[in-house]
Amino acid sequence: MNWRPLPLVPLLLLAGCTDTGEKEPAPVPVCSGGQATFGTVTSGNLLTGVTPVHEATVKNQKFDDVYEEIATRTAAVQADAGVPAAEVYRQFAAQVGAEKPLVDLGTVHHPSTGDSGSTDAVGRFVSIEWIRTVDAPFTWTCGGATSAGTITSWRAGGNGGIFNCDENLTGDTDADTEMFFQARKLRCPPD
């Protein structure tokens, strides 16, 4: 058996065929040690979960709260790649979340599962969940450059309640009560 080395030229051509000619973009350096300046903080409520209507035919009837996800939210910093999202969020949480903390950066909200409840009345009941949103624009100044972005978050802990489709909702139309009105439109057909 004769051994012959393979010609080198075809191998080099084969290796050259895998190169697309495009270079990987260089990673954008993150400028640390900068300062974030926050614009006007907007707060609100976001309805996140609503159960189906529970028919309570007797008082204290137990029902499971299986929430349909109405909305979801992720705590995030949207900005150019050179902005250190974790540092900006930390500064924002320290400023805005002093009395009532914010969720951690990257947290995704989903309605709770596995809850159950009962009511001391009869009727058609709906349970709801909502969160208190906190958003703000910001600028990040570092190394003589300024970048702009936005922060999306919410207050840690959730809010919830229950209402009877067979009773009129009363009270001021404050932000919390508005959540019940929204859920009522979704679950309680008009008579």
HELIX and SHEET records of a PDB file:
HELIX    1   1 LEU A    8  CYS A   17  1                                  10    
HELIX    2   2 ALA A   85  VAL A   96  1                                  12    
HELIX    3   3 ALA A  175  ARG A  187  1                                  13    
SHEET    1   A 4 GLN A  35  PHE A  38  0                                        
SHEET    2   A 4 GLY A 123  CYS A 142 -1                                        
SHEET    3   A 4 THR A  42  VAL A  50 -1                                        
SHEET    4   A 4 GLU A  68  GLU A  69 -1                                        
SHEET    1   B 3 GLN A  35  PHE A  38  0                                        
SHEET    2   B 3 GLY A 123  CYS A 142 -1                                        
SHEET    3   B 3 HIS A  54  ALA A  56 -1                                        
SHEET    1   C 4 GLN A  35  PHE A  38  0                                        
SHEET    2   C 4 GLY A 123  CYS A 142 -1                                        
SHEET    3   C 4 ALA A 145  TRP A 154 -1                                        
SHEET    4   C 4 ALA A  76  ALA A  79 -1                                        
SHEET    1   D 3 GLN A  35  PHE A  38  0                                        
SHEET    2   D 3 GLY A 123  CYS A 142 -1                                        
SHEET    3   D 3 ASN A 159  ASN A 164 -1                                        
SHEET    1   E 2 LYS A  62  ASP A  65  0                                        
SHEET    2   E 2 ASP A 115  SER A 118 -1                                        
SHEET    1   F 2 ARG A  73  THR A  74  0                                        
SHEET    2   F 2 VAL A 108  HIS A 109 -1                                        
END                                                                             
